């Protein structure tokens, strides 16, 4: 029996397994670092609060205003009367990087704020 040959093959096999695991770990950590929205709800709460403050500011501002607000497609925004809710949709990995725009429009002297979704 050739024990030296068997040890060499085992070491190569373990080296390949370690390399594959290292690539998977680095890939997972890179994905988590570049797209934290897919693992956390913090940005959902931030977007909800930001939209609430922005609509109040736009309504209080004088003149005609048009504002484009960029938001990720993984979030669905519902604006009804005094309530703004942001819900998170389940999307695939590639779609979680896409964005769309909410276009807020207010005419001079108006107390109404129009909202359109633009993809």
Protein Blocks (a to p, Z undefined) as FASTA:
>chain_A
ZZklmmmmmmmmmmmmmmmmmmmmmmmmmmmmmmmmlmccklmmmmmmmmmmmmmmmmmp
gcjddddddddfkbccddehjbccdddddddfklmmpccdddddddehiabdcddddZZ
